[in-house]
Amino acid sequence: MEFTANSLEQHWMPFTGNRDFKANPRIVVKGEGMYYIDHKGGKILDGASALFCCPLGHGRPEIANAVRDQLLTNDYTPPFQLGHPGSFELASLVARITPEPINHVFFVNSGSESIDTALKIAMAYHRAKGEGQRTRFVSRERAYHGVNIGGVSLAGMVKNRETFSGVMPNVVCMRHTLLEGNEFIPGQPTRGAELADDLKRFCETYGGSTIAAVFVEPIAGSTGVLVPPVGYLERLREICDQHGILLVFDEVITGFGRTGQAFASQSFGVTPDIMTMAKALTNGAQPMGAVAVKDSIYDTIIDAAPENAIEFFHGYTYSGHPAACAAGIVTQNIFEKDNLFARANKLSGYFAEALHSLKDMECLKDIRSYGLLGAVEVKAKGAPGALGTQLQKDLFWNGLHIKFTGDSGIIAPQFVAEEKHIDEIVDKLRKTFSKI
Ligand SMILES: Cc1ncc(COP(=O)(O)O)c(C=O)c1O
């Protein structure tokens, strides 16, 4: 199958150099298990669970059949003032694995929508409590919280912000947690917990009672797997508690087993007030996200509204879409039946060792890893990110898909991967990087 530049012109592709891509396209025509097949017939190992969405591997017939059956039974029900069984069942399955007392789940269609929804829940909660003066939000350098105006306002990535000046006001960013001297450490670095004291300084500068919520990815994923130093998340939790600030964990990448437990919250032993999630919720087979909140947040917002009135003026036409719920239910059941979070946990030792075996490569600046998530950062050549962009393409043509952000290549194997797949990933990284 051949694709010409002309036939690709109409689709304006997201987060892609359109001119570069269309001159030399990389089209995936099939996904099966651990592999993609491209339009030239090449076999590509998917070393990133696609975009961190597909830990069960590609083309799962159980999910496809459930979606098909659902569409033939009930293709769509308006989510406002009506319900269908799937959304209640999926909410129960998600609440079963979130940490206590996080037991209420609001469905959305993407990670970006989960962030906007979490921002609005935080605002609604404080207002319901009579603390409407809490209008400030805290985020972090190198944060990625999606691309809607809420997420861009929280973003700590210059390229995602600089074009869009009219975002939400009143957001301040803590420093990121990547400390010089912490390179090539598998798991959590021991230095750096004090970086959480940036939040304390904001409380001293702006007044803790003006801050509504702090948003962090427990592991900053998209900007290159920045693993939190030991004690850092605990310290954030402590400061939030002292000042009545909500702690929001964005678990869009880390959720559903990526860290070896259901959520990073459990891996790190820190419970937030609100969690955002998406991606692996449906194994990527249907677009879906969710926000899960503590009982006290749900109860406060619900109880503050007049009896029988709508309590939260928010929702999407496709919130809890029946087909997405069907995919989500099967995905969650497979996670449980096949004990896949434990499998991810077990494989993570082998993964870390294999990835860190690349340490001898002269071109590498750092290797980071936690659970089944890792990054190899190359030393920049020319403009920052130029080498990373080239490597992403070279790796693809050498039979490996991973995600590059800037000069960090991010690796996230499927939970169904075997040791030989990890070996293949590392082998292909070494071969491709040795040509730099
Ligand atoms: C931590 C985090 N939050 C939010 C998002 C946005 O998700 P989506 O692309 O589904 O809108 C992402 C996407 O990678 C993410 O990694």
The ligand as a Gaussian input file, in Angstrom:
#p B3LYP/6-31G(d) Opt

LIG

0 1
 C       -0.624000      13.330000      32.722000
 C       -1.518000      13.622000      31.560000
 N       -2.628000      14.358000      31.738000
 C       -3.463000      14.627000      30.736000
 C       -3.221000      14.169000      29.463000
 C       -4.152000      14.506000      28.340000
 O       -4.832000      13.395000      27.897000
 P       -5.579000      13.430000      26.470000
 O       -4.522000      13.478000      25.431000
 O       -6.371000      12.154000      26.484000
 O       -6.463000      14.615000      26.453000
 C       -2.087000      13.392000      29.228000
 C       -1.794000      12.864000      27.881000
 O       -0.752000      12.316000      27.603000
 C       -1.203000      13.125000      30.297000
 O       -0.087000      12.407000      30.120000

